[in-house]
Amino acid sequence: METALSNITVLPSDKVELAMFSRKIKSEILANDRDPLLILKQLKFVEKLIADLLTDKELDDHFLAEAEKYKEKTFEHLDCRFTVAETGVKYDYNATGDPVWIDLNNELTKLKETIKTREKFLQNAGTGFVEPNSGLFVNTPPRTSKTKVTVTLK
């Protein structure tokens, strides 16, 4: 009986299989007469599926419970190294009430705002200008981008 989970088990399970599978899919996409935008749409859904599953708290707890059955924090299993580790550590420095940190953070916030304002100015400076304080010619920043099809899932 086929289940949703059984579909995952037919996917690559090591680096060699992954590389071969990826090359095969790419080759088929380029050589196929299927609608490339339909394939892109499906790839985006797969990407979202994986992101959703890998960030699900209930699944995280389930995976952690299984990994904690092993004696070591890092262990080899299924040709992989698994590590139980504390991740996403955050500190709330604002809650310390430290006046030095608060002053430094306020300075940093102001500097970031000043930099953003200057960057906007430089982006719109035409072909450049002479900076009055130094007398140096300042060029407009080079702009780079790439054109790509984006997909918004509905």
DOPAVO-409508 format. One line per field, with one value per atom (N, C-alpha, C): residue in one letter; x, y, z; residue number from 1. Coordinates in Angstrom, 1 decimal, decimal comma. Each point is the difference from the previous one (the first is absolute). Example, Ala and Ser with C-alpha at 12.3 -4.5 7.8 and 13.67 -1.06 7.14 Angstrom:
2
res <- A|A|A|S|S|S .
x <- 13,2|-0,9|0,9|-0,4|0,9|-0,8 .
y <- -5,7|1,2|1,2|1,1|1,1|1,1 .
z <- 7,8|0,0|0,0|-0,7|0,0|0,8 .
n <- 1|1|1|2|2|2 .
//
This chain:
154
res <- M|M|M|E|E|E|T|T|T|A|A|A|L|L|L|S|S|S|N|N|N|I|I|I|T|T|T|V|V|V|L|L|L|P|P|P|S|S|S|D|D|D|K|K|K|V|V|V|E|E|E|L|L|L|A|A|A|M|M|M|F|F|F|S|S|S|R|R|R|K|K|K|I|I|I|K|K|K|S|S|S|E|E|E|I|I|I|L|L|L|A|A|A|N|N|N|D|D|D|R|R|R|D|D|D|P|P|P|L|L|L|L|L|L|I|I|I|L|L|L|K|K|K|Q|Q|Q|L|L|L|K|K|K|F|F|F|V|V|V|E|E|E|K|K|K|L|L|L|I|I|I|A|A|A|D|D|D|L|L|L|L|L|L|T|T|T|D|D|D|K|K|K|E|E|E|L|L|L|D|D|D|D|D|D|H|H|H|F|F|F|L|L|L|A|A|A|E|E|E|A|A|A|E|E|E|K|K|K|Y|Y|Y|K|K|K|E|E|E|K|K|K|T|T|T|F|F|F|E|E|E|H|H|H|L|L|L|D|D|D|C|C|C|R|R|R|F|F|F|T|T|T|V|V|V|A|A|A|E|E|E|T|T|T|G|G|G|V|V|V|K|K|K|Y|Y|Y|D|D|D|Y|Y|Y|N|N|N|A|A|A|T|T|T|G|G|G|D|D|D|P|P|P|V|V|V|W|W|W|I|I|I|D|D|D|L|L|L|N|N|N|N|N|N|E|E|E|L|L|L|T|T|T|K|K|K|L|L|L|K|K|K|E|E|E|T|T|T|I|I|I|K|K|K|T|T|T|R|R|R|E|E|E|K|K|K|F|F|F|L|L|L|Q|Q|Q|N|N|N|A|A|A|G|G|G|T|T|T|G|G|G|F|F|F|V|V|V|E|E|E|P|P|P|N|N|N|S|S|S|G|G|G|L|L|L|F|F|F|V|V|V|N|N|N|T|T|T|P|P|P|P|P|P|R|R|R|T|T|T|S|S|S|K|K|K|T|T|T|K|K|K|V|V|V|T|T|T|V|V|V|T|T|T|L|L|L|K|K|K .
x <- 0,8|-0,8|0,9|-0,3|0,8|-0,5|0,9|-0,3|0,8|-0,3|0,8|1,4|0,2|1,4|0,8|-0,7|0,7|0,5|-0,6|0,6|1,3|0,3|1,2|1,1|-0,3|1,0|0,6|-0,6|0,5|1,0|0,1|0,9|1,4|1,0|1,4|0,3|0,9|0,3|1,5|0,8|1,4|0,4|1,2|0,5|0,2|0,4|0,2|-1,4|-0,9|-1,4|-0,6|0,2|-0,5|0,6|1,3|0,6|-0,5|-0,1|-0,5|-1,5|-0,8|-1,4|-0,2|0,8|-0,1|0,4|1,1|0,4|-1,1|-0,6|-1,0|-1,2|-0,5|-1,1|0,3|1,2|0,4|0,0|0,6|0,0|-1,4|-0,9|-1,3|-0,8|0,2|-0,7|0,5|1,3|0,5|-0,4|-0,2|-0,2|-1,5|-0,8|-1,4|-0,9|-1,1|-1,0|-1,1|0,2|-1,0|0,2|-1,1|0,1|1,0|1,1|1,0|-0,6|-1,0|-0,6|-0,8|-0,6|-0,6|1,0|1,1|1,1|0,5|0,2|0,5|-1,0|-1,3|-1,0|0,1|0,1|0,1|1,3|1,1|1,2|-0,2|-0,7|-0,2|-0,9|-1,0|-0,8|0,8|0,9|0,9|0,9|0,5|0,8|-0,8|-1,2|-0,9|-0,3|-0,3|-0,3|1,2|1,2|1,2|0,2|-0,1|0,1|-1,0|-1,2|-1,1|0,3|0,4|0,2|1,3|1,0|1,2|-0,1|-1,0|-0,2|-1,2|-0,6|-1,2|0,5|-0,5|0,3|-0,3|-1,2|-0,3|0,9|0,4|0,9|1,4|0,4|1,3|0,0|-1,0|-0,1|0,1|-0,7|0,0|1,4|0,7|1,3|1,0|-0,2|0,9|-0,2|-1,3|-0,2|0,6|0,0|0,7|1,5|0,6|1,4|0,5|-0,8|0,4|0,1|-0,5|0,1|1,5|0,8|1,4|0,8|1,1|0,7|0,8|0,6|0,8|-0,8|0,5|-0,7|0,3|1,1|0,3|0,2|-0,7|0,0|-0,1|0,5|-0,1|-1,2|-0,8|-1,2|-0,4|-0,4|-0,5|1,0|1,3|1,0|0,0|-0,4|-0,1|0,6|0,4|0,3|-1,1|-0,6|-1,1|0,6|-0,4|0,5|-1,2|-0,2|-1,0|0,7|-0,5|0,7|-1,0|0,4|-0,7|0,2|-1,1|0,1|-0,9|0,3|-0,9|0,1|1,2|0,1|-0,1|-0,8|-0,2|0,1|0,5|0,1|-0,8|-0,7|-0,7|0,8|0,9|0,9|-0,8|-1,1|-0,8|-0,5|-0,3|-0,6|1,0|1,3|1,0|0,0|-0,5|0,0|1,4|1,0|1,3|0,1|0,3|-0,1|1,1|1,1|1,1|-0,5|-0,6|-0,5|-1,2|-0,8|-1,2|0,5|1,0|0,6|0,7|0,7|0,7|-1,0|-1,1|-1,0|-0,7|-0,3|-0,6|0,9|1,3|0,9|0,0|0,0|0,0|-1,2|-1,2|-1,2|0,0|0,5|0,1|1,0|1,1|1,0|-0,6|-0,8|-0,6|-1,0|-0,8|-0,9|0,8|1,1|0,8|0,6|0,4|0,6|-1,1|-1,2|-1,1|-0,3|-0,1|-0,3|1,1|1,3|1,1|0,0|-0,3|-0,1|-1,1|-1,2|-1,0|0,4|0,7|0,5|1,0|1,0|1,0|-0,7|-1,1|-0,7|-0,6|-0,4|-0,6|0,9|1,3|0,9|0,4|-0,9|0,3|1,3|0,9|1,3|1,1|-0,4|1,0|0,0|0,9|0,0|1,4|0,3|1,2|-0,5|0,7|-0,4|0,7|-0,9|0,5|1,1|0,0|1,0|1,3|0,1|1,3|0,4|-0,9|0,3|0,1|-0,2|0,1|-1,3|0,3|-1,2|-0,5|-1,3|-0,7|-0,8|0,2|-0,7|-1,3|-1,0|-1,2|0,4|-0,6|0,4|-0,4|0,8|-0,4|-1,2|-0,9|-1,2|0,1|-0,2|0,0|-1,4|-0,4|-1,2|0,0|-0,9|-0,3|-1,5|-0,3|-1,4|-0,4|-1,1|-0,4|-1,5|-0,6|-1,4|-0,3|-0,8|-0,4|-1,4|-0,3|-1,2|-0,7|-1,2|-0,8|-1,1|0,2|-1,0|-1,3|-1,1|-1,3|-0,7 .
y <- -1,2|1,2|1,3|0,8|1,2|1,1|0,6|1,1|1,3|1,1|1,2|-0,2|-0,7|-0,2|-0,9|-1,0|-0,9|0,7|1,1|0,8|0,6|0,3|0,6|-1,1|-1,2|-1,1|-0,3|0,4|-0,3|1,1|1,0|1,1|-0,3|0,7|-0,3|0,0|-1,0|-0,1|0,1|0,4|0,3|1,0|0,6|1,1|-0,4|-1,3|-0,4|-0,1|-0,6|-0,1|1,3|0,9|1,4|0,7|-0,1|0,7|-0,6|-1,4|-0,6|0,4|0,0|0,3|1,4|0,9|1,4|0,2|-0,6|0,1|-0,6|-1,1|-0,7|1,0|0,5|0,9|1,2|0,6|1,2|-0,4|-1,1|-0,5|-0,2|-0,6|-0,2|1,3|0,9|1,3|0,7|0,0|0,7|-0,7|-1,3|-0,8|-0,3|0,3|-0,4|1,0|-0,4|0,9|0,5|-0,4|0,5|1,5|0,6|1,4|0,3|0,7|0,3|0,8|0,8|0,8|-0,9|-1,1|-1,0|-0,7|-0,3|-0,7|1,0|1,2|1,0|0,1|0,1|0,0|-1,2|-1,2|-1,2|0,0|0,5|0,1|1,0|1,1|0,9|-0,6|-0,8|-0,7|-1,0|-0,7|-1,0|0,8|1,1|0,9|0,4|0,4|0,5|-1,2|-1,2|-1,2|-0,3|0,0|-0,4|1,1|1,3|1,0|-0,1|-0,2|-0,2|-1,2|-1,1|-1,2|0,2|0,7|0,1|1,1|0,8|1,1|-0,3|-1,2|-0,3|-0,4|0,7|-0,2|-1,5|-0,5|-1,3|-1,1|0,2|-0,9|0,1|1,3|0,2|-0,8|0,1|-0,7|-1,6|-0,4|-1,4|-0,5|0,7|-0,3|0,0|1,0|0,1|-1,1|-0,4|-1,2|-1,2|-0,2|-1,2|0,1|1,2|0,1|-0,1|0,4|-0,1|-1,4|-0,9|-1,4|-0,5|0,7|-0,3|0,6|-0,7|0,5|1,3|0,1|1,2|1,1|1,3|1,1|-0,1|-0,5|-0,2|-1,5|-0,5|-1,5|-0,2|-1,1|-0,5|-0,9|0,2|-0,9|0,2|-1,1|0,1|0,8|-0,3|0,7|1,5|0,5|1,5|0,2|1,2|0,5|0,8|-0,4|0,8|0,6|1,3|0,7|0,6|-0,2|0,7|1,2|1,2|1,2|1,1|0,9|1,2|1,0|0,4|0,9|1,2|1,0|1,2|0,8|-0,1|0,7|1,5|0,7|1,4|0,6|1,2|0,8|1,3|0,4|1,2|1,0|0,7|0,9|1,2|0,4|1,1|-0,2|-1,3|-0,3|0,1|0,2|0,1|1,3|1,0|1,4|0,6|-0,6|0,5|1,3|1,2|1,3|0,0|-0,6|0,0|-0,7|-1,2|-0,7|0,8|0,6|0,7|1,2|0,8|1,1|-0,5|-1,1|-0,5|-0,4|-0,7|-0,5|1,2|1,1|1,2|0,6|0,1|0,5|-0,8|-1,3|-0,9|0,1|0,2|0,2|1,3|1,0|1,3|-0,1|-0,7|-0,2|-0,8|-1,0|-0,8|0,9|0,8|0,9|1,0|0,5|1,0|-0,7|-1,2|-0,8|-0,2|-0,4|-0,3|1,3|1,1|1,3|0,3|-0,2|0,3|-0,9|-1,3|-1,0|0,4|0,4|0,5|1,2|0,9|1,2|-0,4|-0,9|-0,5|-0,7|-0,8|-0,7|1,0|1,2|0,9|1,2|-0,2|1,1|0,2|-0,6|0,2|-0,7|0,8|-0,6|0,2|0,7|0,2|1,5|0,4|1,4|0,2|1,3|0,3|0,2|-0,7|0,1|1,3|0,9|1,3|0,0|-0,8|0,0|-0,4|-1,1|-0,5|0,5|0,4|0,4|-1,2|-1,2|-1,2|-0,3|-0,6|-0,4|-1,3|-0,1|-1,2|-0,6|-1,2|-0,7|-0,6|-0,1|-0,8|-1,4|-0,7|-1,4|-0,9|-0,9|-0,9|-0,9|-0,2|-0,8|-1,3|-1,1|-1,3|-0,7|-0,9|-0,7|-1,2|-0,9|-1,1|-0,1|-0,3|-0,2|-1,4|-0,2|-1,4|0,0|-1,2|-0,2|-0,2|0,7|-0,2|-0,7|-0,7|-0,7|0,3|0,4|0,2|-1,1|-0,8|-1,1|0,4|-0,5|0,4|-1,2 .
z <- 0,0|0,0|0,0|-0,9|-0,2|1,0|0,7|0,9|-0,4|0,6|-0,3|0,4|1,1|0,5|-0,9|-0,6|-0,9|-1,2|-0,4|-1,1|0,3|1,3|0,4|-0,1|0,4|0,0|-1,3|-1,1|-1,3|-0,5|0,8|-0,4|0,4|-0,5|0,3|1,5|0,4|1,4|0,3|-1,0|0,3|-1,1|0,2|-0,8|-1,5|-0,2|-1,4|-0,7|0,7|-0,6|-0,2|0,9|-0,1|-1,2|-0,2|-1,2|-1,3|0,0|-1,2|-0,3|1,0|-0,1|-0,5|0,6|-0,4|-1,4|-0,4|-1,5|-0,9|0,4|-0,8|-0,1|1,1|-0,1|-0,9|0,2|-0,8|-1,5|-0,3|-1,4|-0,6|0,8|-0,5|-0,1|0,9|-0,2|-1,3|-0,2|-1,2|-1,3|0,0|-1,2|-0,2|1,0|0,0|-0,7|-0,5|-0,6|0,9|1,3|1,0|0,3|0,5|0,2|1,2|-0,4|1,1|1,2|-0,3|1,1|1,0|-0,6|0,9|0,9|-0,6|0,7|1,1|-0,3|0,9|1,2|-0,3|1,0|0,9|-0,5|0,8|0,9|-0,6|0,8|1,2|-0,2|1,1|1,0|-0,4|1,0|0,8|-0,7|0,7|1,0|-0,4|0,9|1,2|-0,2|1,1|0,9|-0,6|0,8|0,9|-0,5|0,8|1,1|-0,4|1,0|1,2|-0,4|1,0|0,9|-0,5|0,8|0,9|-0,5|0,7|1,1|0,0|1,0|0,9|-0,1|0,8|1,4|1,0|1,4|0,4|-0,3|0,4|-0,6|-1,3|-0,6|0,6|0,3|0,7|1,3|0,8|1,2|-0,2|-1,0|-0,3|-0,4|-0,9|-0,4|1,2|0,9|1,1|1,0|0,2|0,9|-0,5|-1,3|-0,6|0,2|-0,3|0,0|1,5|0,9|1,4|0,6|-0,8|0,4|-0,2|-0,7|-0,2|1,2|0,4|1,2|-0,2|-1,2|-0,2|-0,7|0,2|-0,7|-1,5|-0,4|-1,4|-0,3|-0,9|-0,3|-1,5|-0,4|-1,4|-0,1|-1,0|-0,2|-1,5|-0,7|-1,3|-1,0|0,2|-0,8|0,1|1,2|0,2|1,4|0,3|1,3|0,5|1,1|0,7|1,2|0,3|1,2|0,7|1,3|0,8|0,5|-0,4|0,3|0,3|0,8|0,3|-1,2|-0,6|-1,2|0,2|-0,7|0,0|1,3|0,7|1,3|-0,3|0,9|-0,1|1,4|0,0|1,3|-0,2|1,1|-0,1|0,9|-0,7|0,7|0,5|-0,6|0,4|1,4|0,3|1,3|1,2|-0,4|1,1|0,7|-0,7|0,5|0,0|-0,7|0,0|-0,8|0,6|-0,7|-1,1|0,2|-1,0|-1,3|0,2|-1,2|-0,6|0,7|-0,5|-0,8|0,5|-0,7|-1,3|0,1|-1,3|-1,0|0,5|-0,9|-0,7|0,8|-0,6|-1,0|0,2|-0,9|-1,3|0,2|-1,2|-0,8|0,6|-0,7|-0,8|0,6|-0,7|-1,2|0,2|-1,0|-1,2|0,3|-1,0|-0,8|0,7|-0,7|-0,9|0,5|-0,7|-1,3|0,2|-1,2|-1,0|0,4|-0,9|-0,8|0,7|-0,7|-1,0|0,4|-0,9|-1,2|0,2|-1,1|-1,0|0,5|-0,9|-0,8|0,7|-0,7|-1,1|0,3|-1,0|-1,2|0,3|-1,0|-1,0|0,4|-0,8|-0,4|0,1|-0,3|-1,5|-0,8|-1,5|-0,4|-0,6|-0,5|1,1|1,0|1,1|0,4|0,9|0,5|0,7|0,2|0,7|1,5|0,9|1,4|0,5|0,6|0,3|1,1|1,0|1,1|-0,5|-0,9|-0,4|-1,3|-0,9|-1,3|-0,9|0,5|-0,8|-0,8|-1,2|-0,8|0,5|0,2|0,6|-1,2|-0,3|-1,0|0,5|-0,8|0,3|0,3|1,0|0,2|-1,1|-0,5|-1,0|0,5|-0,9|0,3|-0,8|0,8|-0,7|0,4|-0,9|0,3|-0,9|0,2|-1,0|-0,2|-1,2|-0,3|0,2|0,7|0,3|0,1|-0,2|0,1|1,5|0,6|1,4|0,0|1,1|0,1|1,3|-0,1|1,2|0,1|1,0|0,2|0,5|-0,5|0,4|0,7 .
n <- 1|1|1|2|2|2|3|3|3|4|4|4|5|5|5|6|6|6|7|7|7|8|8|8|9|9|9|10|10|10|11|11|11|12|12|12|13|13|13|14|14|14|15|15|15|16|16|16|17|17|17|18|18|18|19|19|19|20|20|20|21|21|21|22|22|22|23|23|23|24|24|24|25|25|25|26|26|26|27|27|27|28|28|28|29|29|29|30|30|30|31|31|31|32|32|32|33|33|33|34|34|34|35|35|35|36|36|36|37|37|37|38|38|38|39|39|39|40|40|40|41|41|41|42|42|42|43|43|43|44|44|44|45|45|45|46|46|46|47|47|47|48|48|48|49|49|49|50|50|50|51|51|51|52|52|52|53|53|53|54|54|54|55|55|55|56|56|56|57|57|57|58|58|58|59|59|59|60|60|60|61|61|61|62|62|62|63|63|63|64|64|64|65|65|65|66|66|66|67|67|67|68|68|68|69|69|69|70|70|70|71|71|71|72|72|72|73|73|73|74|74|74|75|75|75|76|76|76|77|77|77|78|78|78|79|79|79|80|80|80|81|81|81|82|82|82|83|83|83|84|84|84|85|85|85|86|86|86|87|87|87|88|88|88|89|89|89|90|90|90|91|91|91|92|92|92|93|93|93|94|94|94|95|95|95|96|96|96|97|97|97|98|98|98|99|99|99|100|100|100|101|101|101|102|102|102|103|103|103|104|104|104|105|105|105|106|106|106|107|107|107|108|108|108|109|109|109|110|110|110|111|111|111|112|112|112|113|113|113|114|114|114|115|115|115|116|116|116|117|117|117|118|118|118|119|119|119|120|120|120|121|121|121|122|122|122|123|123|123|124|124|124|125|125|125|126|126|126|127|127|127|128|128|128|129|129|129|130|130|130|131|131|131|132|132|132|133|133|133|134|134|134|135|135|135|136|136|136|137|137|137|138|138|138|139|139|139|140|140|140|141|141|141|142|142|142|143|143|143|144|144|144|145|145|145|146|146|146|147|147|147|148|148|148|149|149|149|150|150|150|151|151|151|152|152|152|153|153|153|154|154|154 .
//
